[in-house]
């Protein structure tokens, strides 16, 4: 596992995925009725946290599906 020695833990580990992650965030925010275009300093911690939490939940679900598919192929 790669360790990040930087003090900023919010760095994208795969730079090529940055745009896809932003689109993913915007899609979820839209589903929740939150507009992340433009200035976001007026967003509450609850709004941002709900979007981030949902992103994590969906990414974990996707990883679990990929793992179960990989396991059944062996």
SEFIZA-3560 file (N, C-alpha, C; in Angstrom, 3 decimals):
REM SEFIZA-3560
<numar><xx>0.840</xx><yy>-1.175</yy><zz>0.000</zz><atom>N</atom></numar>
<numar><xx>0.000</xx><yy>0.000</yy><zz>0.000</zz><atom>CA</atom></numar>
<numar><xx>0.889</xx><yy>1.244</yy><zz>0.000</zz><atom>C</atom></numar>
<numar><xx>0.510</xx><yy>2.208</yy><zz>-0.767</zz><atom>N</atom></numar>
<numar><xx>1.280</xx><yy>3.433</yy><zz>-0.898</zz><atom>CA</atom></numar>
<numar><xx>1.002</xx><yy>4.344</yy><zz>0.292</zz><atom>C</atom></numar>
<numar><xx>2.049</xx><yy>4.910</yy><zz>0.850</zz><atom>N</atom></numar>
<numar><xx>1.874</xx><yy>5.862</yy><zz>1.934</zz><atom>CA</atom></numar>
<numar><xx>2.135</xx><yy>7.255</yy><zz>1.413</zz><atom>C</atom></numar>
<numar><xx>1.417</xx><yy>8.196</yy><zz>1.951</zz><atom>N</atom></numar>
<numar><xx>1.529</xx><yy>9.582</yy><zz>1.523</zz><atom>CA</atom></numar>
<numar><xx>2.188</xx><yy>10.372</yy><zz>2.645</zz><atom>C</atom></numar>
<numar><xx>3.391</xx><yy>10.861</yy><zz>2.429</zz><atom>N</atom></numar>
<numar><xx>4.121</xx><yy>11.592</yy><zz>3.452</zz><atom>CA</atom></numar>
<numar><xx>3.752</xx><yy>13.062</yy><zz>3.502</zz><atom>C</atom></numar>
<numar><xx>2.910</xx><yy>13.525</yy><zz>2.610</zz><atom>N</atom></numar>
<numar><xx>2.502</xx><yy>14.915</yy><zz>2.580</zz><atom>CA</atom></numar>
<numar><xx>1.547</xx><yy>15.209</yy><zz>3.732</zz><atom>C</atom></numar>
<numar><xx>1.532</xx><yy>16.449</yy><zz>4.171</zz><atom>N</atom></numar>
<numar><xx>0.633</xx><yy>16.827</yy><zz>5.255</zz><atom>CA</atom></numar>
<numar><xx>-0.801</xx><yy>16.978</yy><zz>4.764</zz><atom>C</atom></numar>
<numar><xx>-1.036</xx><yy>17.068</yy><zz>3.464</zz><atom>N</atom></numar>
<numar><xx>-2.378</xx><yy>17.194</yy><zz>2.906</zz><atom>CA</atom></numar>
<numar><xx>-2.864</xx><yy>15.827</yy><zz>2.468</zz><atom>C</atom></numar>
<numar><xx>-3.847</xx><yy>15.300</yy><zz>3.159</zz><atom>N</atom></numar>
<numar><xx>-4.358</xx><yy>13.966</yy><zz>2.823</zz><atom>CA</atom></numar>
<numar><xx>-5.440</xx><yy>14.020</yy><zz>1.742</zz><atom>C</atom></numar>
<numar><xx>-5.770</xx><yy>15.206</yy><zz>1.268</zz><atom>N</atom></numar>
<numar><xx>-6.818</xx><yy>15.345</yy><zz>0.257</zz><atom>CA</atom></numar>
<numar><xx>-6.279</xx><yy>15.346</yy><zz>-1.170</zz><atom>C</atom></numar>
<numar><xx>-5.104</xx><yy>14.820</yy><zz>-1.357</zz><atom>N</atom></numar>
<numar><xx>-4.528</xx><yy>14.770</yy><zz>-2.693</zz><atom>CA</atom></numar>
<numar><xx>-5.070</xx><yy>13.557</yy><zz>-3.444</zz><atom>C</atom></numar>
<numar><xx>-5.320</xx><yy>13.734</yy><zz>-4.735</zz><atom>N</atom></numar>
<numar><xx>-5.747</xx><yy>12.629</yy><zz>-5.578</zz><atom>CA</atom></numar>
<numar><xx>-4.544</xx><yy>11.738</yy><zz>-5.847</zz><atom>C</atom></numar>
<numar><xx>-4.650</xx><yy>10.467</yy><zz>-5.483</zz><atom>N</atom></numar>
<numar><xx>-3.530</xx><yy>9.543</yy><zz>-5.661</zz><atom>CA</atom></numar>
<numar><xx>-3.329</xx><yy>9.179</yy><zz>-7.123</zz><atom>C</atom></numar>
<numar><xx>-4.402</xx><yy>9.191</yy><zz>-7.912</zz><atom>N</atom></numar>
<numar><xx>-4.322</xx><yy>8.918</yy><zz>-9.349</zz><atom>CA</atom></numar>
<numar><xx>-4.805</xx><yy>10.186</yy><zz>-10.065</zz><atom>C</atom></numar>
<numar><xx>-3.875</xx><yy>11.044</yy><zz>-10.471</zz><atom>N</atom></numar>
<numar><xx>-4.262</xx><yy>12.325</yy><zz>-11.069</zz><atom>CA</atom></numar>
<numar><xx>-5.225</xx><yy>12.191</yy><zz>-12.252</zz><atom>C</atom></numar>
<numar><xx>-5.113</xx><yy>11.094</yy><zz>-12.993</zz><atom>N</atom></numar>
<numar><xx>-5.989</xx><yy>10.891</yy><zz>-14.146</zz><atom>CA</atom></numar>
<numar><xx>-7.451</xx><yy>10.731</yy><zz>-13.720</zz><atom>C</atom></numar>
<numar><xx>-7.695</xx><yy>10.407</yy><zz>-12.468</zz><atom>N</atom></numar>
<numar><xx>-9.053</xx><yy>10.172</yy><zz>-11.980</zz><atom>CA</atom></numar>
<numar><xx>-9.705</xx><yy>11.440</yy><zz>-11.432</zz><atom>C</atom></numar>
<numar><xx>-8.987</xx><yy>12.535</yy><zz>-11.393</zz><atom>N</atom></numar>
<numar><xx>-9.485</xx><yy>13.762</yy><zz>-10.771</zz><atom>CA</atom></numar>
<numar><xx>-10.803</xx><yy>14.247</yy><zz>-11.403</zz><atom>C</atom></numar>
<numar><xx>-10.864</xx><yy>14.291</yy><zz>-12.714</zz><atom>N</atom></numar>
<numar><xx>-12.079</xx><yy>14.757</yy><zz>-13.396</zz><atom>CA</atom></numar>
<numar><xx>-13.241</xx><yy>13.801</yy><zz>-13.151</zz><atom>C</atom></numar>
<numar><xx>-12.961</xx><yy>12.506</yy><zz>-13.173</zz><atom>N</atom></numar>
<numar><xx>-14.018</xx><yy>11.521</yy><zz>-12.934</zz><atom>CA</atom></numar>
<numar><xx>-14.560</xx><yy>11.639</yy><zz>-11.510</zz><atom>C</atom></numar>
<numar><xx>-13.671</xx><yy>11.869</yy><zz>-10.538</zz><atom>N</atom></numar>
<numar><xx>-14.110</xx><yy>12.035</yy><zz>-9.154</zz><atom>CA</atom></numar>
<numar><xx>-14.946</xx><yy>13.306</yy><zz>-8.996</zz><atom>C</atom></numar>
<numar><xx>-14.560</xx><yy>14.365</yy><zz>-9.677</zz><atom>N</atom></numar>
<numar><xx>-15.324</xx><yy>15.610</yy><zz>-9.621</zz><atom>CA</atom></numar>
<numar><xx>-16.716</xx><yy>15.400</yy><zz>-10.219</zz><atom>C</atom></numar>
<numar><xx>-16.789</xx><yy>14.687</yy><zz>-11.347</zz><atom>N</atom></numar>
<numar><xx>-18.090</xx><yy>14.395</yy><zz>-11.956</zz><atom>CA</atom></numar>
<numar><xx>-18.940</xx><yy>13.519</yy><zz>-11.038</zz><atom>C</atom></numar>
<numar><xx>-18.306</xx><yy>12.538</yy><zz>-10.403</zz><atom>N</atom></numar>
<numar><xx>-18.981</xx><yy>11.651</yy><zz>-9.462</zz><atom>CA</atom></numar>
<numar><xx>-19.561</xx><yy>12.463</yy><zz>-8.305</zz><atom>C</atom></numar>
<numar><xx>-18.751</xx><yy>13.371</yy><zz>-7.745</zz><atom>N</atom></numar>
<numar><xx>-19.201</xx><yy>14.258</yy><zz>-6.671</zz><atom>CA</atom></numar>
<numar><xx>-20.389</xx><yy>15.100</yy><zz>-7.119</zz><atom>C</atom></numar>
<numar><xx>-20.290</xx><yy>15.686</yy><zz>-8.300</zz><atom>N</atom></numar>
<numar><xx>-21.365</xx><yy>16.548</yy><zz>-8.797</zz><atom>CA</atom></numar>
<numar><xx>-22.645</xx><yy>15.762</yy><zz>-9.041</zz><atom>C</atom></numar>
<numar><xx>-22.515</xx><yy>14.521</yy><zz>-9.508</zz><atom>N</atom></numar>
<numar><xx>-23.686</xx><yy>13.670</yy><zz>-9.735</zz><atom>CA</atom></numar>
<numar><xx>-24.406</xx><yy>13.391</yy><zz>-8.419</zz><atom>C</atom></numar>
<numar><xx>-23.662</xx><yy>13.027</yy><zz>-7.402</zz><atom>N</atom></numar>
<numar><xx>-24.263</xx><yy>12.735</yy><zz>-6.102</zz><atom>CA</atom></numar>
<numar><xx>-24.852</xx><yy>14.003</yy><zz>-5.489</zz><atom>C</atom></numar>
<numar><xx>-24.127</xx><yy>15.108</yy><zz>-5.584</zz><atom>N</atom></numar>
<numar><xx>-24.626</xx><yy>16.375</yy><zz>-5.056</zz><atom>CA</atom></numar>
<numar><xx>-25.942</xx><yy>16.756</yy><zz>-5.727</zz><atom>C</atom></numar>
<numar><xx>-26.014</xx><yy>16.544</yy><zz>-7.018</zz><atom>N</atom></numar>
<numar><xx>-27.242</xx><yy>16.837</yy><zz>-7.760</zz><atom>CA</atom></numar>
<numar><xx>-28.398</xx><yy>15.968</yy><zz>-7.261</zz><atom>C</atom></numar>
<numar><xx>-28.115</xx><yy>14.694</yy><zz>-7.014</zz><atom>N</atom></numar>
<numar><xx>-29.144</xx><yy>13.798</yy><zz>-6.486</zz><atom>CA</atom></numar>
<numar><xx>-29.647</xx><yy>14.276</yy><zz>-5.123</zz><atom>C</atom></numar>
<numar><xx>-28.756</xx><yy>14.906</yy><zz>-4.352</zz><atom>N</atom></numar>
<numar><xx>-29.111</xx><yy>15.405</yy><zz>-3.022</zz><atom>CA</atom></numar>
<numar><xx>-29.643</xx><yy>16.840</yy><zz>-3.057</zz><atom>C</atom></numar>
<numar><xx>-29.685</xx><yy>17.439</yy><zz>-4.251</zz><atom>N</atom></numar>
<numar><xx>-30.180</xx><yy>18.805</yy><zz>-4.391</zz><atom>CA</atom></numar>
<numar><xx>-29.179</xx><yy>19.867</yy><zz>-3.958</zz><atom>C</atom></numar>
<numar><xx>-27.894</xx><yy>19.542</yy><zz>-4.038</zz><atom>N</atom></numar>
<numar><xx>-26.828</xx><yy>20.460</yy><zz>-3.643</zz><atom>CA</atom></numar>
<numar><xx>-26.058</xx><yy>20.858</yy><zz>-4.896</zz><atom>C</atom></numar>
<numar><xx>-25.826</xx><yy>22.165</yy><zz>-5.079</zz><atom>N</atom></numar>
<numar><xx>-25.107</xx><yy>22.660</yy><zz>-6.255</zz><atom>CA</atom></numar>
<numar><xx>-23.645</xx><yy>22.901</yy><zz>-5.899</zz><atom>C</atom></numar>
<numar><xx>-22.741</xx><yy>22.103</yy><zz>-6.476</zz><atom>N</atom></numar>
<numar><xx>-21.312</xx><yy>22.246</yy><zz>-6.216</zz><atom>CA</atom></numar>
<numar><xx>-20.599</xx><yy>23.012</yy><zz>-7.325</zz><atom>C</atom></numar>
<numar><xx>-21.321</xx><yy>23.635</yy><zz>-8.232</zz><atom>N</atom></numar>
<numar><xx>-20.657</xx><yy>24.424</yy><zz>-9.271</zz><atom>CA</atom></numar>
<numar><xx>-20.349</xx><yy>25.808</yy><zz>-8.711</zz><atom>C</atom></numar>
<numar><xx>-19.234</xx><yy>26.352</yy><zz>-9.106</zz><atom>N</atom></numar>
<numar><xx>-18.855</xx><yy>27.676</yy><zz>-8.644</zz><atom>CA</atom></numar>
<numar><xx>-18.336</xx><yy>27.687</yy><zz>-7.222</zz><atom>C</atom></numar>
<numar><xx>-18.670</xx><yy>28.725</yy><zz>-6.494</zz><atom>N</atom></numar>
<numar><xx>-18.204</xx><yy>28.937</yy><zz>-5.122</zz><atom>CA</atom></numar>
<numar><xx>-18.883</xx><yy>27.960</yy><zz>-4.171</zz><atom>C</atom></numar>
<numar><xx>-18.082</xx><yy>27.266</yy><zz>-3.348</zz><atom>N</atom></numar>
<numar><xx>-18.647</xx><yy>26.279</yy><zz>-2.422</zz><atom>CA</atom></numar>
<numar><xx>-18.453</xx><yy>26.651</yy><zz>-0.958</zz><atom>C</atom></numar>
<numar><xx>-17.962</xx><yy>27.850</yy><zz>-0.680</zz><atom>N</atom></numar>
<numar><xx>-17.722</xx><yy>28.266</yy><zz>0.694</zz><atom>CA</atom></numar>
<numar><xx>-18.979</xx><yy>28.447</yy><zz>1.513</zz><atom>C</atom></numar>
<numar><xx>-20.125</xx><yy>28.514</yy><zz>0.837</zz><atom>N</atom></numar>
<numar><xx>-21.386</xx><yy>28.690</yy><zz>1.563</zz><atom>CA</atom></numar>
<numar><xx>-22.071</xx><yy>27.363</yy><zz>1.892</zz><atom>C</atom></numar>
<numar><xx>-21.423</xx><yy>26.256</yy><zz>1.567</zz><atom>N</atom></numar>
<numar><xx>-22.000</xx><yy>24.932</yy><zz>1.853</zz><atom>CA</atom></numar>
<numar><xx>-21.771</xx><yy>24.577</yy><zz>3.308</zz><atom>C</atom></numar>
<numar><xx>-22.739</xx><yy>23.919</yy><zz>3.913</zz><atom>N</atom></numar>
<numar><xx>-22.576</xx><yy>23.507</yy><zz>5.302</zz><atom>CA</atom></numar>
<numar><xx>-21.734</xx><yy>22.238</yy><zz>5.373</zz><atom>C</atom></numar>
<numar><xx>-21.189</xx><yy>21.985</yy><zz>6.550</zz><atom>N</atom></numar>
<numar><xx>-20.416</xx><yy>20.755</yy><zz>6.757</zz><atom>CA</atom></numar>
<numar><xx>-21.322</xx><yy>19.548</yy><zz>6.556</zz><atom>C</atom></numar>
<numar><xx>-22.575</xx><yy>19.654</yy><zz>6.928</zz><atom>N</atom></numar>
<numar><xx>-23.520</xx><yy>18.545</yy><zz>6.758</zz><atom>CA</atom></numar>
<numar><xx>-23.732</xx><yy>18.243</yy><zz>5.280</zz><atom>C</atom></numar>
<numar><xx>-23.885</xx><yy>19.290</yy><zz>4.461</zz><atom>N</atom></numar>
<numar><xx>-24.075</xx><yy>19.081</yy><zz>3.024</zz><atom>CA</atom></numar>
<numar><xx>-22.849</xx><yy>18.408</yy><zz>2.403</zz><atom>C</atom></numar>
<numar><xx>-21.672</xx><yy>18.963</yy><zz>2.683</zz><atom>N</atom></numar>
<numar><xx>-20.433</xx><yy>18.404</yy><zz>2.121</zz><atom>CA</atom></numar>
<numar><xx>-20.190</xx><yy>16.996</yy><zz>2.641</zz><atom>C</atom></numar>
<numar><xx>-20.436</xx><yy>16.799</yy><zz>3.921</zz><atom>N</atom></numar>
<numar><xx>-20.233</xx><yy>15.485</yy><zz>4.511</zz><atom>CA</atom></numar>
<numar><xx>-21.169</xx><yy>14.437</yy><zz>3.964</zz><atom>C</atom></numar>
<numar><xx>-22.406</xx><yy>14.831</yy><zz>3.684</zz><atom>N</atom></numar>
<numar><xx>-23.351</xx><yy>13.853</yy><zz>3.137</zz><atom>CA</atom></numar>
<numar><xx>-22.940</xx><yy>13.423</yy><zz>1.740</zz><atom>C</atom></numar>
<numar><xx>-22.435</xx><yy>14.358</yy><zz>0.947</zz><atom>N</atom></numar>
<numar><xx>-21.967</xx><yy>14.021</yy><zz>-0.398</zz><atom>CA</atom></numar>
<numar><xx>-20.712</xx><yy>13.150</yy><zz>-0.315</zz><atom>C</atom></numar>
<numar><xx>-19.750</xx><yy>13.547</yy><zz>0.509</zz><atom>N</atom></numar>
<numar><xx>-18.525</xx><yy>12.769</yy><zz>0.660</zz><atom>CA</atom></numar>
<numar><xx>-18.791</xx><yy>11.376</yy><zz>1.211</zz><atom>C</atom></numar>
<numar><xx>-19.688</xx><yy>11.287</yy><zz>2.185</zz><atom>N</atom></numar>
<numar><xx>-20.030</xx><yy>9.990</yy><zz>2.752</zz><atom>CA</atom></numar>
<numar><xx>-20.675</xx><yy>9.067</yy><zz>1.738</zz><atom>C</atom></numar>
<numar><xx>-21.541</xx><yy>9.628</yy><zz>0.912</zz><atom>N</atom></numar>
<numar><xx>-22.193</xx><yy>8.827</yy><zz>-0.128</zz><atom>CA</atom></numar>
<numar><xx>-21.190</xx><yy>8.384</yy><zz>-1.180</zz><atom>C</atom></numar>
<numar><xx>-20.219</xx><yy>9.259</yy><zz>-1.494</zz><atom>N</atom></numar>
<numar><xx>-19.167</xx><yy>8.867</yy><zz>-2.440</zz><atom>CA</atom></numar>
<numar><xx>-18.402</xx><yy>7.662</yy><zz>-1.899</zz><atom>C</atom></numar>
<numar><xx>-18.028</xx><yy>7.717</yy><zz>-0.633</zz><atom>N</atom></numar>
<numar><xx>-17.284</xx><yy>6.616</yy><zz>-0.024</zz><atom>CA</atom></numar>
<numar><xx>-18.123</xx><yy>5.346</yy><zz>-0.042</zz><atom>C</atom></numar>
<numar><xx>-19.395</xx><yy>5.446</yy><zz>0.331</zz><atom>N</atom></numar>
<numar><xx>-20.274</xx><yy>4.279</yy><zz>0.360</zz><atom>CA</atom></numar>
<numar><xx>-20.351</xx><yy>3.619</yy><zz>-1.009</zz><atom>C</atom></numar>
<numar><xx>-20.535</xx><yy>4.424</yy><zz>-2.048</zz><atom>N</atom></numar>
<numar><xx>-20.653</xx><yy>3.879</yy><zz>-3.404</zz><atom>CA</atom></numar>
<numar><xx>-19.332</xx><yy>3.310</yy><zz>-3.921</zz><atom>C</atom></numar>
<numar><xx>-18.210</xx><yy>3.965</yy><zz>-3.588</zz><atom>N</atom></numar>
<numar><xx>-16.914</xx><yy>3.444</yy><zz>-4.022</zz><atom>CA</atom></numar>
<numar><xx>-16.595</xx><yy>2.124</yy><zz>-3.334</zz><atom>C</atom></numar>
<numar><xx>-16.949</xx><yy>2.000</yy><zz>-2.059</zz><atom>N</atom></numar>
<numar><xx>-16.743</xx><yy>0.731</yy><zz>-1.353</zz><atom>CA</atom></numar>
<numar><xx>-17.621</xx><yy>-0.350</yy><zz>-1.965</zz><atom>C</atom></numar>
<numar><xx>-18.867</xx><yy>-0.013</yy><zz>-2.260</zz><atom>N</atom></numar>
<numar><xx>-19.771</xx><yy>-0.985</yy><zz>-2.894</zz><atom>CA</atom></numar>
<numar><xx>-19.200</xx><yy>-1.458</yy><zz>-4.229</zz><atom>C</atom></numar>
<numar><xx>-18.674</xx><yy>-0.522</yy><zz>-5.017</zz><atom>N</atom></numar>
<numar><xx>-18.086</xx><yy>-0.873</yy><zz>-6.306</zz><atom>CA</atom></numar>
<numar><xx>-16.866</xx><yy>-1.778</yy><zz>-6.121</zz><atom>C</atom></numar>
<numar><xx>-16.018</xx><yy>-1.471</yy><zz>-5.146</zz><atom>N</atom></numar>
<numar><xx>-14.840</xx><yy>-2.299</yy><zz>-4.887</zz><atom>CA</atom></numar>
<numar><xx>-15.256</xx><yy>-3.701</yy><zz>-4.450</zz><atom>C</atom></numar>
<numar><xx>-16.281</xx><yy>-3.791</yy><zz>-3.598</zz><atom>N</atom></numar>
<numar><xx>-16.755</xx><yy>-5.103</yy><zz>-3.152</zz><atom>CA</atom></numar>
<numar><xx>-17.289</xx><yy>-5.923</yy><zz>-4.315</zz><atom>C</atom></numar>
<numar><xx>-18.021</xx><yy>-5.266</yy><zz>-5.220</zz><atom>N</atom></numar>
<numar><xx>-18.533</xx><yy>-5.973</yy><zz>-6.398</zz><atom>CA</atom></numar>
<numar><xx>-17.380</xx><yy>-6.481</yy><zz>-7.266</zz><atom>C</atom></numar>
<numar><xx>-16.370</xx><yy>-5.626</yy><zz>-7.462</zz><atom>N</atom></numar>
<numar><xx>-15.204</xx><yy>-6.032</yy><zz>-8.254</zz><atom>CA</atom></numar>
<numar><xx>-14.472</xx><yy>-7.195</yy><zz>-7.597</zz><atom>C</atom></numar>
<numar><xx>-14.348</xx><yy>-7.164</yy><zz>-6.282</zz><atom>N</atom></numar>
<numar><xx>-13.676</xx><yy>-8.252</yy><zz>-5.567</zz><atom>CA</atom></numar>
<numar><xx>-14.459</xx><yy>-9.555</yy><zz>-5.665</zz><atom>C</atom></numar>
<numar><xx>-15.770</xx><yy>-9.472</yy><zz>-5.565</zz><atom>N</atom></numar>
<numar><xx>-16.573</xx><yy>-10.692</yy><zz>-5.635</zz><atom>CA</atom></numar>
<numar><xx>-16.554</xx><yy>-11.262</yy><zz>-7.039</zz><atom>C</atom></numar>
<numar><xx>-16.513</xx><yy>-10.412</yy><zz>-8.045</zz><atom>N</atom></numar>
<numar><xx>-16.427</xx><yy>-10.870</yy><zz>-9.441</zz><atom>CA</atom></numar>
<numar><xx>-15.076</xx><yy>-11.526</yy><zz>-9.683</zz><atom>C</atom></numar>
<numar><xx>-14.017</xx><yy>-10.923</yy><zz>-9.171</zz><atom>N</atom></numar>
<numar><xx>-12.665</xx><yy>-11.471</yy><zz>-9.331</zz><atom>CA</atom></numar>
<numar><xx>-12.541</xx><yy>-12.812</yy><zz>-8.608</zz><atom>C</atom></numar>
<numar><xx>-13.120</xx><yy>-12.904</yy><zz>-7.425</zz><atom>N</atom></numar>
<numar><xx>-13.039</xx><yy>-14.134</yy><zz>-6.639</zz><atom>CA</atom></numar>
<numar><xx>-13.779</xx><yy>-15.298</yy><zz>-7.310</zz><atom>C</atom></numar>
<numar><xx>-14.927</xx><yy>-14.998</yy><zz>-7.908</zz><atom>N</atom></numar>
<numar><xx>-15.711</xx><yy>-16.067</yy><zz>-8.530</zz><atom>CA</atom></numar>
<numar><xx>-15.101</xx><yy>-16.546</yy><zz>-9.836</zz><atom>C</atom></numar>
<numar><xx>-14.255</xx><yy>-15.758</yy><zz>-10.469</zz><atom>N</atom></numar>
<numar><xx>-13.615</xx><yy>-16.158</yy><zz>-11.723</zz><atom>CA</atom></numar>
<numar><xx>-12.481</xx><yy>-17.150</yy><zz>-11.515</zz><atom>C</atom></numar>
<numar><xx>-11.905</xx><yy>-17.174</yy><zz>-10.339</zz><atom>N</atom></numar>
<numar><xx>-10.738</xx><yy>-18.024</yy><zz>-10.093</zz><atom>CA</atom></numar>
<numar><xx>-11.087</xx><yy>-19.457</yy><zz>-10.006</zz><atom>C</atom></numar>
//
